[in-house]
Amino acid sequence: MRLRNLLASTAPLLALTVGCTSDLPAPYNYEVVEPPPPPNELVVDCANLPITAEGAEYAQTPTITGQLDGSSYRFSSTDLPMGLVLDENNGLISGVLEAPQGEYSFDVTVEDVDDPENYNATGTCTLQVRPRLTAPLDIEARP
């Protein structure tokens, strides 16, 4: 009698369950909902900065990814080696290196001009400066 009462009380529930499932047995009768893609993120990557030498002319732009079409960006930096400047419109680091040999770390920041608080990124760059190479040249003609 208990079983009959139990079945009678669960019959409406069973009817709803059967009507809502797919043809696959559990646990394969569910739908997988893919999460939305992550928001487009700005990234400053300085891995492509080449090694340079004392007194050398330098011109290089860090790799920036995640820029949105139609948006304007502003670039800034801190602690650039002596003689180098950063173009705030395109991120180009350029100039004639006045810093002595060594390894220099500095930050490069890119930000959306219209939304700098919410859409910006900073990357730490390392620039290796090597000694300037010189070689004596003998210009005199030899017999």
N, CA, C and O atoms as a GROMACS GRO file, in nm:
protein
  572
    1MET      N    1   0.081  -0.117   0.000
    1MET     CA    2   0.000   0.000   0.000
    1MET      C    3   0.087   0.127   0.000
    1MET      O    4   0.057   0.226  -0.066
    2ARG      N    5   0.193   0.119   0.073
    2ARG     CA    6   0.283   0.233   0.075
    2ARG      C    7   0.338   0.262  -0.064
    2ARG      O    8   0.345   0.378  -0.105
    3LEU      N    9   0.377   0.159  -0.135
    3LEU     CA   10   0.432   0.176  -0.269
    3LEU      C   11   0.329   0.240  -0.361
    3LEU      O   12   0.363   0.329  -0.440
    4ARG      N   13   0.205   0.196  -0.352
    4ARG     CA   14   0.100   0.251  -0.436
    4ARG      C   15   0.080   0.400  -0.403
    4ARG      O   16   0.064   0.481  -0.494
    5ASN      N   17   0.082   0.436  -0.276
    5ASN     CA   18   0.069   0.577  -0.238
    5ASN      C   19   0.188   0.660  -0.288
    5ASN      O   20   0.173   0.773  -0.333
    6LEU      N   21   0.305   0.600  -0.278
    6LEU     CA   22   0.425   0.669  -0.324
    6LEU      C   23   0.418   0.693  -0.474
    6LEU      O   24   0.446   0.803  -0.521
    7LEU      N   25   0.380   0.589  -0.550
    7LEU     CA   26   0.370   0.604  -0.695
    7LEU      C   27   0.262   0.704  -0.732
    7LEU      O   28   0.280   0.782  -0.825
    8ALA      N   29   0.154   0.702  -0.664
    8ALA     CA   30   0.045   0.795  -0.693
    8ALA      C   31   0.089   0.939  -0.666
    8ALA      O   32   0.053   1.030  -0.740
    9SER      N   33   0.165   0.959  -0.561
    9SER     CA   34   0.207   1.095  -0.527
    9SER      C   35   0.318   1.145  -0.620
    9SER      O   36   0.332   1.266  -0.635
   10THR      N   37   0.396   1.058  -0.681
   10THR     CA   38   0.504   1.101  -0.770
   10THR      C   39   0.467   1.094  -0.916
   10THR      O   40   0.545   1.140  -1.000
   11ALA      N   41   0.352   1.040  -0.952
   11ALA     CA   42   0.313   1.026  -1.092
   11ALA      C   43   0.314   1.160  -1.166
   11ALA      O   44   0.367   1.165  -1.277
   12PRO      N   45   0.258   1.268  -1.111
   12PRO     CA   46   0.263   1.395  -1.185
   12PRO      C   47   0.407   1.442  -1.206
   12PRO      O   48   0.439   1.497  -1.311
   13LEU      N   49   0.491   1.422  -1.109
   13LEU     CA   50   0.631   1.461  -1.121
   13LEU      C   51   0.700   1.380  -1.229
   13LEU      O   52   0.776   1.436  -1.308
   14LEU      N   53   0.675   1.249  -1.234
   14LEU     CA   54   0.735   1.164  -1.336
   14LEU      C   55   0.689   1.205  -1.474
   14LEU      O   56   0.769   1.202  -1.567
   15ALA      N   57   0.567   1.241  -1.491
   15ALA     CA   58   0.516   1.282  -1.621
   15ALA      C   59   0.586   1.408  -1.668
   15ALA      O   60   0.619   1.420  -1.786
   16LEU      N   61   0.609   1.504  -1.578
   16LEU     CA   62   0.679   1.626  -1.616
   16LEU      C   63   0.824   1.597  -1.652
   16LEU      O   64   0.876   1.653  -1.748
   17THR      N   65   0.888   1.511  -1.574
   17THR     CA   66   1.028   1.479  -1.598
   17THR      C   67   1.045   1.411  -1.731
   17THR      O   68   1.136   1.445  -1.807
   18VAL      N   69   0.961   1.315  -1.762
   18VAL     CA   70   0.972   1.240  -1.888
   18VAL      C   71   0.949   1.333  -2.006
   18VAL      O   72   1.015   1.320  -2.109
   19GLY      N   73   0.858   1.425  -1.992
   19GLY     CA   74   0.828   1.515  -2.102
   19GLY      C   75   0.937   1.617  -2.127
   19GLY      O   76   0.942   1.675  -2.236
   20CYS      N   77   1.024   1.642  -2.032
   20CYS     CA   78   1.124   1.747  -2.045
   20CYS      C   79   1.262   1.695  -2.081
   20CYS      O   80   1.352   1.775  -2.106
   21THR      N   81   1.284   1.567  -2.086
   21THR     CA   82   1.417   1.514  -2.111
   21THR      C   83   1.433   1.484  -2.259
   21THR      O   84   1.336   1.474  -2.333
   22SER      N   85   1.557   1.470  -2.300
   22SER     CA   86   1.586   1.432  -2.439
   22SER      C   87   1.582   1.281  -2.450
   22SER      O   88   1.548   1.212  -2.355
   23ASP      N   89   1.618   1.231  -2.565
   23ASP     CA   90   1.619   1.087  -2.589
   23ASP      C   91   1.740   1.019  -2.524
   23ASP      O   92   1.746   0.897  -2.518
   24LEU      N   93   1.836   1.098  -2.478
   24LEU     CA   94   1.955   1.040  -2.418
   24LEU      C   95   1.933   1.009  -2.272
   24LEU      O   96   1.860   1.081  -2.203
   25PRO      N   97   1.996   0.902  -2.223
   25PRO     CA   98   1.984   0.871  -2.081
   25PRO      C   99   2.069   0.967  -1.997
   25PRO      O  100   2.165   1.026  -2.048
   26ALA      N  101   2.034   0.981  -1.871
   26ALA     CA  102   2.112   1.064  -1.779
   26ALA      C  103   2.250   1.004  -1.765
   26ALA      O  104   2.258   0.881  -1.770
   27PRO      N  105   2.354   1.071  -1.749
   27PRO     CA  106   2.367   1.215  -1.732
   27PRO      C  107   2.389   1.288  -1.863
   27PRO      O  108   2.434   1.403  -1.861
   28TYR      N  109   2.359   1.228  -1.977
   28TYR     CA  110   2.387   1.289  -2.107
   28TYR      C  111   2.269   1.369  -2.162
   28TYR      O  112   2.274   1.412  -2.277
   29ASN      N  113   2.166   1.389  -2.084
   29ASN     CA  114   2.046   1.455  -2.133
   29ASN      C  115   2.039   1.602  -2.086
   29ASN      O  116   1.934   1.649  -2.045
   30TYR      N  117   2.150   1.671  -2.092
   30TYR     CA  118   2.152   1.811  -2.054
   30TYR      C  119   2.214   1.891  -2.167
   30TYR      O  120   2.285   1.836  -2.251
   31GLU      N  121   2.187   2.019  -2.168
   31GLU     CA  122   2.241   2.108  -2.270
   31GLU      C  123   2.360   2.181  -2.212
   31GLU      O  124   2.354   2.235  -2.102
   32VAL      N  125   2.470   2.184  -2.287
   32VAL     CA  126   2.590   2.256  -2.244
   32VAL      C  127   2.582   2.397  -2.301
   32VAL      O  128   2.574   2.415  -2.423
   33VAL      N  129   2.583   2.494  -2.215
   33VAL     CA  130   2.580   2.634  -2.258
   33VAL      C  131   2.722   2.687  -2.247
   33VAL      O  132   2.780   2.690  -2.139
   34GLU      N  133   2.777   2.730  -2.361
   34GLU     CA  134   2.913   2.783  -2.363
   34GLU      C  135   2.915   2.920  -2.295
   34GLU      O  136   2.825   3.001  -2.317
   35PRO      N  137   3.016   2.946  -2.214
   35PRO     CA  138   3.025   3.079  -2.152
   35PRO      C  139   3.056   3.183  -2.260
   35PRO      O  140   3.114   3.149  -2.363
   36PRO      N  141   3.020   3.306  -2.239
   36PRO     CA  142   3.052   3.409  -2.339
   36PRO      C  143   3.203   3.428  -2.346
   36PRO      O  144   3.273   3.403  -2.247
   37PRO      N  145   3.253   3.472  -2.460
   37PRO     CA  146   3.398   3.495  -2.468
   37PRO      C  147   3.440   3.604  -2.371
   37PRO      O  148   3.360   3.691  -2.337
   38PRO      N  149   3.566   3.599  -2.327
   38PRO     CA  150   3.612   3.703  -2.235
   38PRO      C  151   3.611   3.838  -2.305
   38PRO      O  152   3.619   3.844  -2.428
   39PRO      N  153   3.601   3.946  -2.230
   39PRO     CA  154   3.602   4.077  -2.294
   39PRO      C  155   3.736   4.101  -2.362
   39PRO      O  156   3.839   4.047  -2.321
   40ASN      N  157   3.733   4.181  -2.464
   40ASN     CA  158   3.856   4.214  -2.535
   40ASN      C  159   3.948   4.288  -2.439
   40ASN      O  160   3.908   4.389  -2.381
   41GLU      N  161   4.068   4.240  -2.421
   41GLU     CA  162   4.159   4.299  -2.323
   41GLU      C  163   4.281   4.356  -2.391
   41GLU      O  164   4.338   4.294  -2.481
   42LEU      N  165   4.321   4.472  -2.349
   42LEU     CA  166   4.445   4.532  -2.396
   42LEU      C  167   4.563   4.462  -2.330
   42LEU      O  168   4.558   4.427  -2.213
   43VAL      N  169   4.669   4.442  -2.408
   43VAL     CA  170   4.791   4.381  -2.356
   43VAL      C  171   4.910   4.454  -2.418
   43VAL      O  172   4.913   4.479  -2.538
   44VAL      N  173   5.007   4.489  -2.334
   44VAL     CA  174   5.132   4.548  -2.380
   44VAL      C  175   5.239   4.440  -2.367
   44VAL      O  176   5.268   4.393  -2.258
   45ASP      N  177   5.298   4.402  -2.481
   45ASP     CA  178   5.399   4.296  -2.483
   45ASP      C  179   5.530   4.355  -2.534
   45ASP      O  180   5.539   4.399  -2.649
   46CYS      N  181   5.631   4.355  -2.448
   46CYS     CA  182   5.760   4.415  -2.484
   46CYS      C  183   5.865   4.312  -2.526
   46CYS      O  184   5.983   4.344  -2.534
   47ALA      N  185   5.823   4.190  -2.552
   47ALA     CA  186   5.918   4.084  -2.586
   47ALA      C  187   5.993   4.112  -2.716
   47ALA      O  188   6.101   4.058  -2.738
   48ASN      N  189   5.936   4.196  -2.803
   48ASN     CA  190   6.000   4.220  -2.932
   48ASN      C  191   6.102   4.335  -2.930
   48ASN      O  192   6.158   4.368  -3.034
   49LEU      N  193   6.127   4.396  -2.814
   49LEU     CA  194   6.224   4.505  -2.810
   49LEU      C  195   6.365   4.451  -2.833
   49LEU      O  196   6.413   4.368  -2.756
   50PRO      N  197   6.432   4.497  -2.938
   50PRO     CA  198   6.566   4.445  -2.968
   50PRO      C  199   6.672   4.504  -2.875
   50PRO      O  200   6.655   4.611  -2.817
   51ILE      N  201   6.781   4.432  -2.863
   51ILE     CA  202   6.898   4.479  -2.788
   51ILE      C  203   6.956   4.596  -2.867
   51ILE      O  204   6.952   4.598  -2.990
   52THR      N  205   7.011   4.693  -2.796
   52THR     CA  206   7.070   4.810  -2.862
   52THR      C  207   7.207   4.838  -2.801
   52THR      O  208   7.253   4.765  -2.714
   53ALA      N  209   7.271   4.944  -2.848
   53ALA     CA  210   7.405   4.979  -2.800
   53ALA      C  211   7.411   5.125  -2.760
   53ALA      O  212   7.328   5.206  -2.802
   54GLU      N  213   7.509   5.158  -2.678
   54GLU     CA  214   7.531   5.296  -2.636
   54GLU      C  215   7.546   5.385  -2.759
   54GLU      O  216   7.621   5.352  -2.851
   55GLY      N  217   7.475   5.498  -2.760
   55GLY     CA  218   7.486   5.594  -2.869
   55GLY      C  219   7.415   5.555  -2.998
   55GLY      O  220   7.424   5.627  -3.097
   56ALA      N  221   7.344   5.443  -2.998
   56ALA     CA  222   7.276   5.398  -3.119
   56ALA      C  223   7.142   5.468  -3.137
   56ALA      O  224   7.077   5.505  -3.040
   57GLU      N  225   7.101   5.484  -3.263
   57GLU     CA  226   6.966   5.532  -3.291
   57GLU      C  227   6.871   5.416  -3.264
   57GLU      O  228   6.901   5.300  -3.295
   58TYR      N  229   6.756   5.448  -3.208
   58TYR     CA  230   6.661   5.344  -3.168
   58TYR      C  231   6.520   5.383  -3.210
   58TYR      O  232   6.481   5.499  -3.194
   59ALA      N  233   6.444   5.289  -3.262
   59ALA     CA  234   6.304   5.311  -3.297
   59ALA      C  235   6.233   5.176  -3.294
   59ALA      O  236   6.259   5.089  -3.377
   60GLN      N  237   6.144   5.160  -3.197
   60GLN     CA  238   6.072   5.033  -3.182
   60GLN      C  239   5.940   5.059  -3.109
   60GLN      O  240   5.933   5.144  -3.021
   61THR      N  241   5.837   4.984  -3.148
   61THR     CA  242   5.707   4.993  -3.081
   61THR      C  243   5.676   4.861  -3.014
   61THR      O  244   5.684   4.756  -3.079
   62PRO      N  245   5.641   4.861  -2.885
   62PRO     CA  246   5.599   4.737  -2.821
   62PRO      C  247   5.473   4.683  -2.891
   62PRO      O  248   5.397   4.760  -2.950
   63THR      N  249   5.452   4.554  -2.884
   63THR     CA  250   5.333   4.494  -2.943
   63THR      C  251   5.213   4.521  -2.852
   63THR      O  252   5.216   4.490  -2.733
   64ILE      N  253   5.109   4.579  -2.909
   64ILE     CA  254   4.986   4.609  -2.836
   64ILE      C  255   4.875   4.526  -2.899
   64ILE      O  256   4.852   4.535  -3.020
   65THR      N  257   4.806   4.444  -2.820
   65THR     CA  258   4.694   4.367  -2.871
   65THR      C  259   4.567   4.405  -2.794
   65THR      O  260   4.574   4.456  -2.682
   66GLY      N  261   4.453   4.379  -2.856
   66GLY     CA  262   4.326   4.406  -2.792
   66GLY      C  263   4.269   4.543  -2.821
   66GLY      O  264   4.171   4.584  -2.758
   67GLN      N  265   4.328   4.616  -2.916
   67GLN     CA  266   4.274   4.747  -2.950
   67GLN      C  267   4.143   4.731  -3.026
   67GLN      O  268   4.132   4.645  -3.114
   68LEU      N  269   4.045   4.812  -2.993
   68LEU     CA  270   3.915   4.808  -3.058
   68LEU      C  271   3.913   4.900  -3.178
   68LEU      O  272   3.966   5.011  -3.173
   69ASP      N  273   3.852   4.854  -3.288
   69ASP     CA  274   3.839   4.939  -3.406
   69ASP      C  275   3.758   5.062  -3.373
   69ASP      O  276   3.658   5.056  -3.300
   70GLY      N  277   3.800   5.174  -3.426
   70GLY     CA  278   3.727   5.297  -3.405
   70GLY      C  279   3.760   5.369  -3.275
   70GLY      O  280   3.706   5.477  -3.250
   71SER      N  281   3.846   5.314  -3.193
   71SER     CA  282   3.884   5.379  -3.067
   71SER      C  283   4.020   5.446  -3.083
   71SER      O  284   4.103   5.402  -3.162
   72SER      N  285   4.041   5.551  -3.008
   72SER     CA  286   4.170   5.621  -3.005
   72SER      C  287   4.242   5.584  -2.877
   72SER      O  288   4.180   5.567  -2.772
   73TYR      N  289   4.374   5.571  -2.887
   73TYR     CA  290   4.453   5.530  -2.771
   73TYR      C  291   4.563   5.632  -2.745
   73TYR      O  292   4.612   5.699  -2.836
   74ARG      N  293   4.602   5.640  -2.618
   74ARG     CA  294   4.709   5.728  -2.575
   74ARG      C  295   4.813   5.640  -2.504
   74ARG      O  296   4.779   5.550  -2.428
   75PHE      N  297   4.940   5.668  -2.531
   75PHE     CA  298   5.050   5.591  -2.475
   75PHE      C  299   5.130   5.679  -2.380
   75PHE      O  300   5.143   5.799  -2.401
   76SER      N  301   5.184   5.617  -2.275
   76SER     CA  302   5.272   5.687  -2.183
   76SER      C  303   5.374   5.587  -2.129
   76SER      O  304   5.357   5.466  -2.142
   77SER      N  305   5.480   5.641  -2.068
   77SER     CA  306   5.583   5.552  -2.013
   77SER      C  307   5.648   5.618  -1.893
   77SER      O  308   5.637   5.738  -1.870
   78THR      N  309   5.718   5.534  -1.817
   78THR     CA  310   5.794   5.583  -1.703
   78THR      C  311   5.937   5.532  -1.714
   78THR      O  312   5.959   5.420  -1.761
   79ASP      N  313   6.032   5.611  -1.673
   79ASP     CA  314   6.172   5.569  -1.659
   79ASP      C  315   6.236   5.518  -1.787
   79ASP      O  316   6.312   5.421  -1.783
   80LEU      N  317   6.208   5.580  -1.901
   80LEU     CA  318   6.277   5.541  -2.025
   80LEU      C  319   6.427   5.570  -2.011
   80LEU      O  320   6.465   5.665  -1.943
   81PRO      N  321   6.511   5.489  -2.074
   81PRO     CA  322   6.655   5.519  -2.071
   81PRO      C  323   6.682   5.657  -2.133
   81PRO      O  324   6.607   5.703  -2.220
   82MET      N  325   6.788   5.722  -2.086
   82MET     CA  326   6.822   5.857  -2.134
   82MET      C  327   6.834   5.860  -2.286
   82MET      O  328   6.895   5.773  -2.348
   83GLY      N  329   6.773   5.964  -2.343
   83GLY     CA  330   6.779   5.983  -2.487
   83GLY      C  331   6.659   5.928  -2.562
   83GLY      O  332   6.640   5.961  -2.679
   84LEU      N  333   6.577   5.845  -2.496
   84LEU     CA  334   6.461   5.787  -2.563
   84LEU      C  335   6.333   5.859  -2.519
   84LEU      O  336   6.322   5.904  -2.405
   85VAL      N  337   6.238   5.868  -2.611
   85VAL     CA  338   6.106   5.926  -2.583
   85VAL      C  339   6.001   5.831  -2.639
   85VAL      O  340   6.028   5.749  -2.727
   86LEU      N  341   5.880   5.844  -2.586
   86LEU     CA  342   5.768   5.763  -2.634
   86LEU      C  343   5.665   5.854  -2.698
   86LEU      O  344   5.622   5.952  -2.637
   87ASP      N  345   5.625   5.823  -2.821
   87ASP     CA  346   5.522   5.900  -2.891
   87ASP      C  347   5.388   5.863  -2.831
   87ASP      O  348   5.348   5.747  -2.837
   88GLU      N  349   5.317   5.960  -2.773
   88GLU     CA  350   5.191   5.929  -2.703
   88GLU      C  351   5.078   5.891  -2.799
   88GLU      O  352   4.976   5.840  -2.755
   89ASN      N  353   5.095   5.914  -2.930
   89ASN     CA  354   4.990   5.881  -3.026
   89ASN      C  355   5.001   5.740  -3.082
   89ASN      O  356   4.899   5.678  -3.114
   90ASN      N  357   5.124   5.686  -3.094
   90ASN     CA  358   5.138   5.554  -3.156
   90ASN      C  359   5.226   5.457  -3.077
   90ASN      O  360   5.240   5.342  -3.119
   91GLY      N  361   5.284   5.498  -2.966
   91GLY     CA  362   5.363   5.408  -2.882
   91GLY      C  363   5.506   5.384  -2.928
   91GLY      O  364   5.575   5.300  -2.871
   92LEU      N  365   5.551   5.458  -3.029
   92LEU     CA  366   5.688   5.440  -3.079
   92LEU      C  367   5.789   5.492  -2.978
   92LEU      O  368   5.781   5.607  -2.934
   93ILE      N  369   5.884   5.406  -2.941
   93ILE     CA  370   5.996   5.445  -2.854
   93ILE      C  371   6.111   5.476  -2.948
   93ILE      O  372   6.153   5.391  -3.026
   94SER      N  373   6.163   5.600  -2.942
   94SER     CA  374   6.267   5.636  -3.038
   94SER      C  375   6.363   5.738  -2.977
   94SER      O  376   6.337   5.796  -2.872
   95GLY      N  377   6.475   5.757  -3.047
   95GLY     CA  378   6.575   5.853  -3.005
   95GLY      C  379   6.715   5.797  -3.022
   95GLY      O  380   6.733   5.687  -3.075
   96VAL      N  381   6.813   5.873  -2.976
   96VAL     CA  382   6.953   5.829  -2.975
   96VAL      C  383   6.986   5.796  -2.831
   96VAL      O  384   6.977   5.881  -2.743
   97LEU      N  385   7.025   5.673  -2.808
   97LEU     CA  386   7.048   5.624  -2.673
   97LEU      C  387   7.167   5.692  -2.607
   97LEU      O  388   7.280   5.683  -2.657
   98GLU      N  389   7.144   5.759  -2.496
   98GLU     CA  390   7.249   5.825  -2.420
   98GLU      C  391   7.282   5.749  -2.293
   98GLU      O  392   7.375   5.787  -2.221
   99ALA      N  393   7.210   5.645  -2.264
   99ALA     CA  394   7.230   5.568  -2.141
   99ALA      C  395   7.352   5.476  -2.156
   99ALA      O  396   7.378   5.424  -2.264
  100PRO      N  397   7.426   5.458  -2.047
  100PRO     CA  398   7.538   5.364  -2.052
  100PRO      C  399   7.488   5.220  -2.058
  100PRO      O  400   7.370   5.192  -2.039
  101GLN      N  401   7.581   5.130  -2.085
  101GLN     CA  402   7.542   4.989  -2.095
  101GLN      C  403   7.475   4.941  -1.967
  101GLN      O  404   7.506   4.988  -1.858
  102GLY      N  405   7.383   4.847  -1.983
  102GLY     CA  406   7.309   4.794  -1.869
  102GLY      C  407   7.173   4.746  -1.913
  102GLY      O  408   7.142   4.742  -2.032
  103GLU      N  409   7.092   4.711  -1.816
  103GLU     CA  410   6.957   4.664  -1.843
  103GLU      C  411   6.861   4.765  -1.780
  103GLU      O  412   6.871   4.796  -1.661
  104TYR      N  413   6.767   4.814  -1.860
  104TYR     CA  414   6.675   4.918  -1.815
  104TYR      C  415   6.532   4.866  -1.820
  104TYR      O  416   6.487   4.814  -1.922
  105SER      N  417   6.463   4.881  -1.709
  105SER     CA  418   6.321   4.843  -1.702
  105SER      C  419   6.237   4.969  -1.694
  105SER      O  420   6.271   5.064  -1.624
  106PHE      N  421   6.127   4.969  -1.769
  106PHE     CA  422   6.035   5.082  -1.770
  106PHE      C  423   5.896   5.030  -1.804
  106PHE      O  424   5.881   4.923  -1.862
  107ASP      N  425   5.796   5.107  -1.768
  107ASP     CA  426   5.658   5.070  -1.795
  107ASP      C  427   5.606   5.146  -1.916
  107ASP      O  428   5.638   5.263  -1.936
  108VAL      N  429   5.526   5.076  -1.997
  108VAL     CA  430   5.454   5.138  -2.108
  108VAL      C  431   5.306   5.115  -2.081
  108VAL      O  432   5.264   5.002  -2.057
  109THR      N  433   5.228   5.224  -2.085
  109THR     CA  434   5.084   5.216  -2.061
  109THR      C  435   5.010   5.260  -2.185
  109THR      O  436   5.048   5.358  -2.250
  110VAL      N  437   4.905   5.188  -2.218
  110VAL     CA  438   4.814   5.227  -2.327
  110VAL      C  439   4.675   5.237  -2.266
  110VAL      O  440   4.634   5.153  -2.186
  111GLU      N  441   4.601   5.342  -2.307
  111GLU     CA  442   4.466   5.359  -2.254
  111GLU      C  443   4.376   5.415  -2.363
  111GLU      O  444   4.418   5.493  -2.448
  112ASP      N  445   4.250   5.373  -2.357
  112ASP     CA  446   4.148   5.423  -2.448
  112ASP      C  447   4.122   5.568  -2.410
  112ASP      O  448   4.093   5.598  -2.294
  113VAL      N  449   4.130   5.658  -2.506
  113VAL     CA  450   4.113   5.800  -2.479
  113VAL      C  451   3.974   5.827  -2.422
  113VAL      O  452   3.959   5.913  -2.334
  114ASP      N  453   3.871   5.756  -2.471
  114ASP     CA  454   3.734   5.779  -2.425
  114ASP      C  455   3.700   5.708  -2.295
  114ASP      O  456   3.604   5.747  -2.227
  115ASP      N  457   3.776   5.605  -2.258
  115ASP     CA  458   3.745   5.528  -2.137
  115ASP      C  459   3.874   5.483  -2.069
  115ASP      O  460   3.898   5.363  -2.054
  116PRO      N  461   3.960   5.578  -2.027
  116PRO     CA  462   4.091   5.541  -1.971
  116PRO      C  463   4.084   5.464  -1.840
  116PRO      O  464   4.174   5.387  -1.809
  117GLU      N  465   3.978   5.484  -1.763
  117GLU     CA  466   3.965   5.415  -1.634
  117GLU      C  467   3.939   5.265  -1.651
  117GLU      O  468   3.989   5.184  -1.573
  118ASN      N  469   3.862   5.230  -1.752
  118ASN     CA  470   3.818   5.091  -1.768
  118ASN      C  471   3.889   5.014  -1.878
  118ASN      O  472   3.884   4.891  -1.880
  119TYR      N  473   3.954   5.083  -1.969
  119TYR     CA  474   4.017   5.011  -2.079
  119TYR      C  475   4.161   5.060  -2.094
  119TYR      O  476   4.189   5.151  -2.172
  120ASN      N  477   4.251   4.997  -2.018
  120ASN     CA  478   4.392   5.034  -2.021
  120ASN      C  479   4.477   4.913  -1.987
  120ASN      O  480   4.426   4.813  -1.935
  121ALA      N  481   4.605   4.921  -2.016
  121ALA     CA  482   4.698   4.813  -1.983
  121ALA      C  483   4.837   4.872  -1.966
  121ALA      O  484   4.873   4.970  -2.030
  122THR      N  485   4.914   4.809  -1.879
  122THR     CA  486   5.053   4.849  -1.857
  122THR      C  487   5.141   4.726  -1.868
  122THR      O  488   5.110   4.621  -1.810
  123GLY      N  489   5.250   4.738  -1.941
  123GLY     CA  490   5.347   4.629  -1.952
  123GLY      C  491   5.483   4.679  -1.907
  123GLY      O  492   5.519   4.794  -1.933
  124THR      N  493   5.558   4.593  -1.841
  124THR     CA  494   5.693   4.628  -1.800
  124THR      C  495   5.789   4.579  -1.907
  124THR      O  496   5.792   4.461  -1.942
  125CYS      N  497   5.866   4.672  -1.959
  125CYS     CA  498   5.961   4.642  -2.068
  125CYS      C  499   6.103   4.643  -2.013
  125CYS      O  500   6.134   4.715  -1.918
  126THR      N  501   6.187   4.562  -2.074
  126THR     CA  502   6.328   4.559  -2.038
  126THR      C  503   6.409   4.580  -2.165
  126THR      O  504   6.390   4.509  -2.264
  127LEU      N  505   6.498   4.678  -2.162
  127LEU     CA  506   6.583   4.708  -2.276
  127LEU      C  507   6.728   4.684  -2.236
  127LEU      O  508   6.776   4.739  -2.137
  128GLN      N  509   6.796   4.602  -2.315
  128GLN     CA  510   6.937   4.574  -2.289
  128GLN      C  511   7.022   4.667  -2.375
  128GLN      O  512   7.007   4.673  -2.497
  129VAL      N  513   7.110   4.739  -2.309
  129VAL     CA  514   7.201   4.830  -2.377
  129VAL      C  515   7.341   4.771  -2.365
  129VAL      O  516   7.391   4.750  -2.254
  130ARG      N  517   7.402   4.745  -2.478
  130ARG     CA  518   7.536   4.686  -2.482
  130ARG      C  519   7.639   4.796  -2.509
  130ARG      O  520   7.603   4.906  -2.550
  131PRO      N  521   7.767   4.766  -2.485
  131PRO     CA  522   7.870   4.867  -2.513
  131PRO      C  523   7.879   4.895  -2.663
  131PRO      O  524   7.852   4.808  -2.747
  132ARG      N  525   7.916   5.017  -2.693
  132ARG     CA  526   7.935   5.054  -2.833
  132ARG      C  527   8.061   4.986  -2.885
  132ARG      O  528   8.165   4.990  -2.820
  133LEU      N  529   8.050   4.925  -3.000
  133LEU     CA  530   8.165   4.856  -3.058
  133LEU      C  531   8.239   4.951  -3.152
  133LEU      O  532   8.178   5.022  -3.233
  134THR      N  533   8.368   4.952  -3.140
  134THR     CA  534   8.450   5.032  -3.231
  134THR      C  535   8.561   4.944  -3.284
  134THR      O  536   8.607   4.850  -3.218
  135ALA      N  537   8.602   4.976  -3.402
  135ALA     CA  538   8.714   4.903  -3.463
  135ALA      C  539   8.802   5.004  -3.534
  135ALA      O  540   8.754   5.087  -3.610
  136PRO      N  541   8.933   4.998  -3.508
  136PRO     CA  542   9.023   5.091  -3.576
  136PRO      C  543   9.030   5.054  -3.725
  136PRO      O  544   9.041   4.938  -3.763
  137LEU      N  545   9.025   5.156  -3.807
  137LEU     CA  546   9.037   5.134  -3.951
  137LEU      C  547   9.168   5.192  -3.998
  137LEU      O  548   9.202   5.306  -3.966
  138ASP      N  549   9.241   5.116  -4.074
  138ASP     CA  550   9.367   5.162  -4.132
  138ASP      C  551   9.335   5.205  -4.275
  138ASP      O  552   9.311   5.123  -4.363
  139ILE      N  553   9.335   5.336  -4.294
  139ILE     CA  554   9.295   5.389  -4.425
  139ILE      C  555   9.414   5.401  -4.519
  139ILE      O  556   9.396   5.416  -4.640
  140GLU      N  557   9.532   5.394  -4.466
  140GLU     CA  558   9.651   5.409  -4.552
  140GLU      C  559   9.658   5.291  -4.648
  140GLU      O  560   9.627   5.177  -4.613
  141ALA      N  561   9.699   5.324  -4.768
  141ALA     CA  562   9.712   5.221  -4.871
  141ALA      C  563   9.833   5.134  -4.838
  141ALA      O  564   9.937   5.182  -4.793
  142ARG      N  565   9.818   5.009  -4.863
  142ARG     CA  566   9.930   4.918  -4.841
  142ARG      C  567   9.986   4.873  -4.975
  142ARG      O  568   9.913   4.860  -5.073
  143PRO      N  569  10.117   4.849  -4.978
  143PRO     CA  570  10.179   4.809  -5.105
  143PRO      C  571  10.142   4.670  -5.147
  143PRO      O  572  10.186   4.623  -5.251
   0.00000   0.00000   0.00000
